[in-house]
Amino acid sequence: MFALAVLGALPAQAVVGGTESAQAYSFMGSFQPSFPAPPRADGHGCGVEVLAPQWVLTASHCAGKNPTDARSGVPRGWKVRVGSLDTTSGGEVAEVDHYYRLATSHDEGGFWGKDLALMHLRTPVRAEPVRIAAATPPDHAPVRIMGWGMTCDDSHDPACYPTRLREADTVVQPASTCKNASPGELCVGRRDGSIAASNMDSGGPALVRDGDRWALAGVVSGPDGVHAPTLYTDVTRHAGWINDVITGKIVPPDDQIPNVEGAVELYGCVGSVVRGPASGQADPALMLTNGHCVPGQRPAPGAALVDQPADRVAPIADRQGYPRVTARANRLVYATMTGTDIALYRLDKTYGELAADGAKVFQLPSAPVRAGDPLTMAYTSERMACTAEAVVPHLREGGYQQDDSIRYATSEGCHPWPGTSGSALLAADGTTVAGIHNTHNVDGAQCTVDNPCEVGQDGTVTSVRGRGYGQQVHLIAACLAEESEVDLSRPGCALIGARG
């Protein structure tokens, strides 16, 4: 799907073959969330359509950019600009105070073909709404598409992010043209993708003529592939749900949001702010994550990275997952993947400053995790209940070895996946980081990357698909010196030192 944040190069197909719109459409709008902030100066993330004075429609995965992937709830810092050709000025700006998603990626019945969300505006807009089309448009029916999506591949080039609305006229292709089309999706654009939607066009419309007016037939959901048309959710199939929510006939209940306070989103990994027993309020705060989460050069087997420059944003979550405080990691104090899998960053804020801002700070342990210890995996969108099933002598993966690794008991409540690396393993008190999650066996292979294997005291090697593992962090406290420095020569410090 077309996400709010650009994670990689995408085909240059943002309304390719179209032109800048000559006049504004009162119902067309730009969704501009504050978190996660889109990687463009104008703040545009997705398209929206005004359906009623206080209601706009977009794609579910756009509203799914709330921190905990909730189906319904109250956002923070979301706004829309409607009725303007430009994402930065004109039209009307309104705050979003509620969202209701038709489907989520966790739904048993599937997500595709249901990628729709309604967003309620705190104050009504004067823009003239667009109607929902009376029926699914037939194959080859003419449609107009529009949006502010990317116009080229380079996500770092500001020129790839148009602030002026673009549009193109194209057709609905037979469903068979889109190889990934699901029931309830329209295949829209030229067969070769020369006219199609792109990243950040999500939520934007496919419009059909209804007399002398436009009507909404589809909403951008995602790509069908490179040089291919775009998949749109067929809005007409869900007109009943849309009208029932807008009229108040049904009011979907808000999701119960888990308490994810203190998790730090590192985009592909997770961090947490930690302090040692002797850490003072004036000391720079430390952030803990995995050694394998360090960008660029990883620590070599048998070695560590010590006191190196760094520049990473560290948004420290509140209870609902929105940033309570945003700090910046300006120094990599220590990182290793040998013996354990940890990285410590120094932040540009002190413990006292974080406390004054209400940020959650966890304590480092003085003792290791033992078999049977209850643990809570502190991911950015949920808390997973895990139990230390065993402490295995050695864990090997891709040329690295960790010692006294924590194996989780298999349960429905403990299900790590790629992206949960670095999540704190909280002790029963909820304030102590007893360990840190770092890996799980994906394929059942033995000792390869993403397939860790256990090595017993007698040398027996065991590899079980799906098993998850964490690493000990009790070694850190003995190595902490004044002002949040790591001193590997301190008495009792057992962390491996730098080499080479």
VEXDREN-2710 file (C-alpha; in Angstrom, 1 decimal):
% VEXDREN-2710
k/r/px/py/pz
1/MET/0.0/0.0/0.0
2/PHE/1.1/3.6/-0.4
3/ALA/2.3/4.6/3.1
4/LEU/2.6/8.1/4.5
5/ALA/6.4/7.6/4.9
6/VAL/8.5/6.7/2.0
7/LEU/10.4/3.6/2.8
8/GLY/12.1/3.0/-0.5
9/ALA/12.2/4.0/-4.2
10/LEU/8.8/3.7/-5.9
11/PRO/7.8/3.9/-9.6
12/ALA/7.4/7.5/-10.9
13/GLN/3.7/7.4/-11.6
14/ALA/2.0/10.2/-9.7
15/VAL/-0.7/11.1/-12.1
16/VAL/1.8/10.5/-15.0
17/GLY/0.4/11.8/-18.2
18/GLY/-1.8/14.3/-16.4
19/THR/-1.5/18.0/-15.7
20/GLU/-1.8/20.5/-12.9
21/SER/-5.5/21.1/-12.1
22/ALA/-6.7/24.3/-13.5
23/GLN/-9.4/24.8/-10.9
24/ALA/-9.9/23.5/-7.4
25/TYR/-12.4/20.8/-6.4
26/SER/-14.3/21.8/-3.3
27/PHE/-14.5/18.3/-2.0
28/MET/-10.8/17.3/-2.6
29/GLY/-8.4/17.6/0.3
30/SER/-5.0/16.8/1.7
31/PHE/-4.6/14.8/4.9
32/GLN/-1.7/16.2/6.9
33/PRO/-0.9/14.2/10.1
34/SER/1.7/15.4/12.6
35/PHE/2.7/11.8/13.5
36/PRO/4.2/10.1/11.8
37/ALA/5.2/13.3/9.9
38/PRO/5.4/12.7/6.1
39/PRO/8.9/13.3/4.7
40/ARG/7.9/16.4/2.8
41/ALA/7.8/20.1/3.7
42/ASP/4.1/20.6/3.0
43/GLY/3.0/17.8/5.4
44/HIS/0.8/16.1/2.9
45/GLY/0.4/12.3/3.5
46/CYS/-2.8/11.2/1.7
47/GLY/-5.8/12.4/-0.2
48/VAL/-9.3/12.9/1.3
49/GLU/-12.8/13.6/-0.1
50/VAL/-15.5/15.6/1.7
51/LEU/-18.7/13.6/2.0
52/ALA/-20.5/15.9/4.6
53/PRO/-19.7/19.1/6.4
54/GLN/-17.9/17.2/9.2
55/TRP/-16.8/14.0/7.4
56/VAL/-14.0/13.1/5.0
57/LEU/-13.2/9.8/3.4
58/THR/-9.7/8.4/2.9
59/ALA/-7.9/5.0/2.8
60/SER/-7.9/2.9/6.0
61/HIS/-4.1/2.5/5.9
62/CYS/-3.8/6.3/6.0
63/ALA/-5.8/6.5/9.2
64/GLY/-3.9/3.4/10.3
65/LYS/-0.9/5.6/10.8
66/ASN/-2.0/6.1/14.4
67/PRO/0.6/4.7/16.7
68/THR/-1.2/1.6/17.8
69/ASP/-2.9/0.7/14.5
70/ALA/-6.3/1.1/16.2
71/ARG/-9.5/0.7/14.2
72/SER/-11.3/3.6/15.8
73/GLY/-10.1/6.4/18.1
74/VAL/-9.1/9.9/18.8
75/PRO/-6.0/11.1/16.9
76/ARG/-3.5/13.8/17.8
77/GLY/-2.3/16.6/15.5
78/TRP/-4.2/15.4/12.4
79/LYS/-5.7/18.0/10.0
80/VAL/-7.1/18.3/6.5
81/ARG/-6.9/21.1/4.0
82/VAL/-9.8/21.0/1.6
83/GLY/-11.0/22.9/-1.5
84/SER/-7.5/24.2/-2.5
85/LEU/-5.2/23.4/-5.4
86/ASP/-2.3/23.9/-3.0
87/THR/-1.3/21.8/0.0
88/THR/0.2/24.8/1.7
89/SER/-2.4/27.5/1.4
90/GLY/-6.0/28.3/0.5
91/GLY/-9.2/26.4/1.0
92/GLU/-10.3/25.4/4.5
93/VAL/-8.2/23.7/7.3
94/ALA/-10.0/21.6/9.9
95/GLU/-8.7/19.4/12.7
96/VAL/-9.6/15.7/12.7
97/ASP/-11.0/14.6/16.1
98/HIS/-12.0/11.0/15.4
99/TYR/-11.4/8.2/12.9
100/TYR/-13.3/5.1/12.0
101/ARG/-11.6/2.4/9.8
102/LEU/-13.7/-0.1/7.9
103/ALA/-11.0/-2.7/8.0
104/THR/-7.5/-3.2/9.3
105/SER/-4.6/-5.5/8.3
106/HIS/-5.4/-7.7/11.3
107/ASP/-9.0/-8.5/10.2
108/GLU/-9.7/-12.2/9.7
109/GLY/-11.9/-11.5/6.7
110/GLY/-9.2/-9.6/4.9
111/PHE/-8.3/-6.0/4.3
112/TRP/-8.1/-5.5/0.5
113/GLY/-11.2/-4.2/-1.0
114/LYS/-12.1/-2.6/2.3
115/ASP/-9.3/0.0/2.5
116/LEU/-11.5/2.9/3.7
117/ALA/-11.7/5.1/6.7
118/LEU/-14.0/8.0/7.7
119/MET/-12.5/10.9/9.6
120/HIS/-14.7/13.3/11.6
121/LEU/-13.8/17.0/11.7
122/ARG/-13.9/19.0/14.8
123/THR/-15.6/21.9/13.0
124/PRO/-17.7/21.8/9.8
125/VAL/-16.3/23.0/6.5
126/ARG/-18.3/24.9/3.9
127/ALA/-16.9/22.8/0.9
128/GLU/-19.5/21.2/-1.3
129/PRO/-19.4/17.4/-0.7
130/VAL/-19.0/14.8/-3.4
131/ARG/-21.6/12.1/-3.9
132/ILE/-20.9/8.4/-3.9
133/ALA/-21.5/6.9/-7.3
134/ALA/-24.7/4.9/-7.6
135/ALA/-22.9/1.7/-8.9
136/THR/-19.6/0.2/-9.6
137/PRO/-18.3/1.7/-12.9
138/PRO/-18.1/-0.9/-15.7
139/ASP/-14.9/-1.9/-17.5
140/HIS/-13.5/0.8/-19.7
141/ALA/-15.6/3.5/-18.0
142/PRO/-13.9/6.9/-18.1
143/VAL/-12.7/8.2/-14.7
144/ARG/-10.7/11.2/-13.4
145/ILE/-7.9/10.7/-10.8
146/MET/-6.1/13.3/-8.8
147/GLY/-3.7/13.9/-6.0
148/TRP/-0.5/15.4/-4.7
149/GLY/1.6/12.1/-4.8
150/MET/5.2/11.8/-5.8
151/THR/6.2/12.7/-9.3
152/CYS/9.6/11.0/-9.3
153/ASP/11.5/8.2/-7.5
154/ASP/13.9/10.1/-5.2
155/SER/12.3/10.5/-1.8
156/HIS/15.1/12.9/-0.8
157/ASP/14.4/15.3/-3.7
158/PRO/11.9/18.1/-2.7
159/ALA/11.0/18.4/-6.4
160/CYS/9.4/15.0/-6.3
161/TYR/6.7/16.3/-3.9
162/PRO/4.2/18.6/-5.8
163/THR/2.3/21.1/-3.8
164/ARG/-0.1/21.7/-6.7
165/LEU/-2.9/19.3/-7.4
166/ARG/-2.5/17.1/-10.4
167/GLU/-5.1/15.2/-12.4
168/ALA/-5.5/12.9/-15.3
169/ASP/-8.4/11.2/-17.2
170/THR/-8.1/7.5/-17.7
171/VAL/-10.3/4.4/-17.5
172/VAL/-11.3/1.5/-15.3
173/GLN/-9.5/-1.6/-16.6
174/PRO/-11.0/-5.1/-16.4
175/ALA/-10.1/-6.6/-13.0
176/SER/-8.0/-9.3/-14.8
177/THR/-5.6/-6.5/-15.9
178/CYS/-4.4/-6.0/-12.3
179/LYS/-2.8/-9.2/-11.2
180/ASN/-3.2/-8.5/-7.5
181/ALA/-6.7/-7.2/-7.6
182/SER/-9.0/-8.5/-4.8
183/PRO/-12.8/-8.6/-4.8
184/GLY/-14.0/-5.1/-4.1
185/GLU/-11.1/-3.3/-5.9
186/LEU/-11.1/-1.3/-9.1
187/CYS/-8.2/-1.5/-11.5
188/VAL/-7.6/2.1/-12.7
189/GLY/-5.1/3.6/-15.1
190/ARG/-3.3/2.7/-18.2
191/ARG/-2.1/-0.9/-18.6
192/ASP/1.5/0.2/-18.7
193/GLY/1.2/2.5/-15.7
194/SER/1.8/5.6/-17.7
195/ILE/-1.3/7.0/-16.1
196/ALA/-1.7/5.9/-12.5
197/ALA/-1.6/7.0/-8.9
198/SER/1.6/6.8/-6.7
199/ASN/2.9/7.1/-3.2
200/MET/1.0/9.7/-1.2
201/ASP/-1.9/9.6/-3.6
202/SER/-3.5/7.0/-1.2
203/GLY/-7.1/8.0/-0.2
204/GLY/-7.4/10.1/-3.4
205/PRO/-10.5/9.7/-5.7
206/ALA/-11.5/7.9/-8.9
207/LEU/-14.3/10.1/-10.1
208/VAL/-17.1/9.4/-12.6
209/ARG/-19.6/11.8/-14.2
210/ASP/-23.1/11.9/-12.6
211/GLY/-24.9/14.3/-14.9
212/ASP/-23.1/17.6/-14.7
213/ARG/-21.3/16.7/-11.4
214/TRP/-18.6/14.4/-10.2
215/ALA/-19.3/11.2/-8.2
216/LEU/-16.9/9.2/-6.1
217/ALA/-16.4/5.6/-7.4
218/GLY/-13.1/4.6/-5.8
219/VAL/-10.3/5.5/-3.4
220/VAL/-6.6/4.8/-3.9
221/SER/-5.5/1.8/-2.0
222/GLY/-2.1/0.7/-3.4
223/PRO/0.0/-0.3/-6.4
224/ASP/-0.5/-3.4/-8.6
225/GLY/3.2/-3.4/-9.4
226/VAL/5.7/-1.5/-11.5
227/HIS/4.5/-0.1/-14.8
228/ALA/0.9/-1.2/-14.0
229/PRO/-2.4/0.5/-13.1
230/THR/-3.4/1.3/-9.5
231/LEU/-5.8/-0.5/-7.2
232/TYR/-8.7/1.5/-5.8
233/THR/-11.2/0.4/-3.2
234/ASP/-14.7/0.3/-4.7
235/VAL/-16.5/2.9/-2.6
236/THR/-19.9/2.0/-3.9
237/ARG/-19.8/-1.4/-2.2
238/HIS/-19.5/0.2/1.2
239/ALA/-22.0/3.1/0.8
240/GLY/-24.2/1.6/3.4
241/TRP/-21.5/1.6/6.1
242/ILE/-20.3/5.1/5.1
243/ASN/-23.9/6.5/5.4
244/ASP/-24.6/4.7/8.6
245/VAL/-21.5/6.2/10.3
246/ILE/-22.1/9.7/8.9
247/THR/-25.8/9.8/10.0
248/GLY/-25.0/8.3/13.4
249/LYS/-27.0/5.1/12.8
250/ILE/-23.9/3.2/13.9
251/VAL/-21.1/4.6/16.1
252/PRO/-18.1/2.2/16.0
253/PRO/-16.6/1.9/19.5
254/ASP/-13.1/3.2/20.1
255/ASP/-10.4/0.6/20.5
256/GLN/-8.9/0.1/23.9
257/ILE/-5.4/1.6/23.5
258/PRO/-2.6/-0.4/25.2
259/ASN/-0.2/1.6/27.4
260/VAL/3.0/1.8/25.3
261/GLU/4.6/4.6/27.3
262/GLY/8.3/4.9/26.9
263/ALA/8.8/3.0/23.6
264/VAL/11.0/4.8/21.1
265/GLU/10.2/4.4/17.4
266/LEU/13.4/3.8/15.5
267/TYR/11.7/2.7/12.2
268/GLY/12.7/-0.9/11.9
269/CYS/13.8/-1.2/15.5
270/VAL/12.6/0.0/18.9
271/GLY/14.5/1.7/21.7
272/SER/13.9/2.7/25.3
273/VAL/15.4/5.4/27.6
274/VAL/17.3/3.7/30.5
275/ARG/19.3/4.8/33.5
276/GLY/21.7/3.0/35.9
277/PRO/21.7/3.0/39.6
278/ALA/24.1/5.9/39.9
279/SER/22.7/8.0/37.1
280/GLY/22.1/11.6/38.1
281/GLN/19.4/14.1/37.0
282/ALA/22.1/16.2/35.3
283/ASP/23.5/13.3/33.3
284/PRO/22.7/12.9/29.6
285/ALA/20.0/10.3/29.1
286/LEU/20.9/7.0/27.5
287/MET/18.8/5.1/24.9
288/LEU/19.0/1.3/24.7
289/THR/18.4/-0.8/21.5
290/ASN/20.1/-3.7/19.7
291/GLY/23.6/-3.6/18.4
292/HIS/22.2/-4.9/15.1
293/CYS/20.0/-1.8/15.0
294/VAL/23.0/0.5/14.5
295/PRO/22.8/2.1/11.0
296/GLY/25.7/1.4/8.7
297/GLN/28.6/-0.6/10.0
298/ARG/27.6/-3.2/12.6
299/PRO/29.9/-4.3/15.3
300/ALA/32.1/-7.1/14.0
301/PRO/32.0/-10.5/15.7
302/GLY/34.1/-10.4/18.9
303/ALA/34.2/-6.6/18.9
304/ALA/32.4/-3.5/19.9
305/LEU/31.8/0.1/18.6
306/VAL/32.8/2.6/21.3
307/ASP/32.2/6.4/21.4
308/GLN/31.2/7.2/17.8
309/PRO/29.2/10.0/16.3
310/ALA/25.5/9.5/15.8
311/ASP/22.4/11.4/14.7
312/ARG/19.1/9.7/15.3
313/VAL/15.7/11.1/16.2
314/ALA/14.3/9.5/19.4
315/PRO/10.5/10.2/19.9
316/ILE/9.7/8.9/23.4
317/ALA/6.1/7.7/23.4
318/ASP/3.3/8.6/25.8
319/ARG/0.7/6.1/26.9
320/GLN/-1.1/6.2/23.5
321/GLY/2.1/6.0/21.4
322/TYR/2.3/9.7/20.4
323/PRO/5.6/11.4/21.1
324/ARG/5.7/12.8/24.6
325/VAL/9.2/14.2/24.1
326/THR/11.4/14.1/21.0
327/ALA/15.1/13.9/21.7
328/ARG/18.0/13.3/19.4
329/ALA/20.8/10.6/19.9
330/ASN/24.0/12.5/19.2
331/ARG/26.5/9.8/20.2
332/LEU/26.8/6.1/20.0
333/VAL/28.3/5.3/23.3
334/TYR/28.6/1.5/22.9
335/ALA/27.4/-1.3/20.7
336/THR/28.1/-5.0/20.4
337/MET/26.6/-8.2/19.0
338/THR/28.9/-10.5/20.9
339/GLY/27.9/-11.9/24.3
340/THR/24.8/-9.8/24.1
341/ASP/23.1/-7.6/21.4
342/ILE/23.0/-4.1/22.7
343/ALA/23.6/-0.5/21.7
344/LEU/23.6/2.6/23.9
345/TYR/23.1/6.1/22.6
346/ARG/23.6/9.3/24.4
347/LEU/20.7/11.8/24.0
348/ASP/20.7/15.5/23.8
349/LYS/18.5/15.8/26.9
350/THR/19.3/15.0/30.5
351/TYR/17.3/12.7/32.8
352/GLY/16.1/15.8/34.6
353/GLU/14.9/17.4/31.4
354/LEU/13.1/14.3/30.4
355/ALA/11.5/14.0/33.9
356/ALA/10.3/17.6/33.7
357/ASP/8.6/16.8/30.3
358/GLY/6.9/13.7/31.7
359/ALA/8.9/11.2/29.6
360/LYS/9.1/7.6/30.7
361/VAL/12.6/6.4/31.8
362/PHE/13.3/2.8/32.7
363/GLN/15.8/1.3/35.1
364/LEU/18.6/-1.0/34.2
365/PRO/18.7/-4.3/36.2
366/SER/21.5/-5.5/38.5
367/ALA/20.6/-9.2/38.0
368/PRO/20.1/-11.4/34.9
369/VAL/16.8/-12.8/33.7
370/ARG/16.2/-16.4/34.9
371/ALA/14.0/-19.2/33.6
372/GLY/10.4/-18.6/34.7
373/ASP/10.6/-14.8/35.0
374/PRO/7.5/-13.0/33.6
375/LEU/8.4/-10.4/31.0
376/THR/6.5/-7.8/29.0
377/MET/7.8/-7.0/25.5
378/ALA/7.5/-3.2/25.1
379/TYR/6.8/-2.7/21.4
380/THR/5.7/0.7/20.0
381/SER/2.1/-0.4/19.4
382/GLU/1.4/-3.1/22.0
383/ARG/2.7/-4.9/25.1
384/MET/3.3/-8.6/24.7
385/ALA/3.1/-11.0/27.6
386/CYS/6.1/-13.2/27.5
387/THR/7.7/-15.7/29.9
388/ALA/11.4/-16.7/30.0
389/GLU/11.0/-20.4/29.2
390/ALA/14.8/-21.0/29.5
391/VAL/18.1/-19.3/29.6
392/VAL/20.2/-21.0/26.9
393/PRO/24.0/-21.1/27.2
394/HIS/24.7/-19.8/23.7
395/LEU/22.8/-18.5/20.8
396/ARG/24.4/-18.4/17.3
397/GLU/23.2/-16.4/14.3
398/GLY/25.0/-15.3/11.2
399/GLY/28.5/-15.5/12.7
400/TYR/27.7/-14.0/16.0
401/GLN/27.2/-15.6/19.4
402/GLN/25.3/-14.4/22.4
403/ASP/25.5/-16.0/25.9
404/ASP/22.8/-16.7/28.5
405/SER/20.1/-15.8/25.9
406/ILE/16.5/-15.6/26.9
407/ARG/14.1/-18.0/25.1
408/TYR/10.4/-17.1/25.3
409/ALA/7.7/-19.6/26.0
410/THR/5.5/-20.1/23.0
411/SER/2.2/-18.4/23.5
412/GLU/-0.4/-16.3/21.7
413/GLY/0.6/-13.3/23.7
414/CYS/4.3/-13.4/22.8
415/HIS/4.7/-13.2/19.0
416/PRO/7.7/-11.1/17.9
417/TRP/8.2/-10.3/14.3
418/PRO/10.8/-8.4/12.2
419/GLY/10.7/-4.9/13.4
420/THR/10.3/-5.7/17.1
421/SER/14.1/-5.8/17.5
422/GLY/15.3/-3.6/20.4
423/SER/12.0/-3.8/22.3
424/ALA/12.6/-3.7/26.0
425/LEU/11.7/-6.8/28.1
426/LEU/10.2/-5.3/31.2
427/ALA/10.3/-7.0/34.6
428/ALA/7.1/-7.5/36.6
429/ASP/7.5/-4.0/38.2
430/GLY/7.0/-2.4/34.8
431/THR/9.9/0.0/35.3
432/THR/12.9/-2.2/35.0
433/VAL/14.3/-3.3/31.6
434/ALA/15.2/-6.9/32.5
435/GLY/16.4/-7.8/28.9
436/ILE/16.0/-6.8/25.3
437/HIS/14.4/-8.6/22.4
438/ASN/16.7/-9.2/19.5
439/THR/15.7/-12.1/17.2
440/HIS/13.5/-15.0/16.3
441/ASN/13.9/-18.1/14.0
442/VAL/12.0/-17.3/10.8
443/ASP/12.6/-20.4/8.6
444/GLY/13.8/-23.2/10.9
445/ALA/17.3/-23.1/9.4
446/GLN/20.3/-23.5/11.6
447/CYS/22.5/-20.6/12.8
448/THR/22.0/-18.4/9.7
449/VAL/20.9/-14.8/9.6
450/ASP/17.3/-14.6/10.9
451/ASN/17.5/-18.3/12.0
452/PRO/19.3/-18.4/15.4
453/CYS/20.2/-21.7/16.9
454/GLU/20.8/-22.8/20.5
455/VAL/24.1/-24.4/21.5
456/GLY/24.0/-26.4/24.7
457/GLN/26.8/-26.9/27.2
458/ASP/27.6/-30.3/25.4
459/GLY/27.7/-28.6/22.0
460/THR/24.2/-29.8/20.9
461/VAL/22.7/-27.5/18.3
462/THR/19.0/-26.9/18.3
463/SER/17.0/-24.8/15.8
464/VAL/13.2/-24.4/16.0
465/ARG/11.2/-22.3/13.6
466/GLY/9.3/-19.5/15.4
467/ARG/11.3/-19.4/18.6
468/GLY/11.9/-15.9/19.9
469/TYR/14.9/-14.8/21.9
470/GLY/16.1/-11.8/24.0
471/GLN/19.4/-10.8/25.5
472/GLN/20.7/-10.0/28.9
473/VAL/21.3/-6.3/29.8
474/HIS/22.4/-6.6/33.5
475/LEU/26.0/-6.3/32.3
476/ILE/25.5/-2.6/31.4
477/ALA/25.2/-1.0/34.9
478/ALA/28.6/-2.1/36.1
479/CYS/30.2/-0.4/33.0
480/LEU/28.5/3.0/33.4
481/ALA/30.7/5.9/34.5
482/GLU/29.9/9.5/35.2
483/GLU/28.0/11.6/32.7
484/SER/26.6/8.5/31.1
485/GLU/29.9/7.3/29.7
486/VAL/30.8/3.6/29.3
487/ASP/34.1/2.7/30.9
488/LEU/35.1/-0.9/29.9
489/SER/37.9/-0.9/32.5
490/ARG/35.7/-0.4/35.5
491/PRO/35.8/-3.2/38.1
492/GLY/33.0/-5.7/37.4
493/CYS/32.5/-4.6/33.8
494/ALA/32.1/-7.7/31.6
495/LEU/31.1/-6.1/28.3
496/ILE/33.5/-6.9/25.4
497/GLY/35.8/-4.1/24.4
498/ALA/36.6/-2.4/21.1
499/ARG/39.0/-4.2/18.7
500/GLY/40.9/-3.1/15.6
END
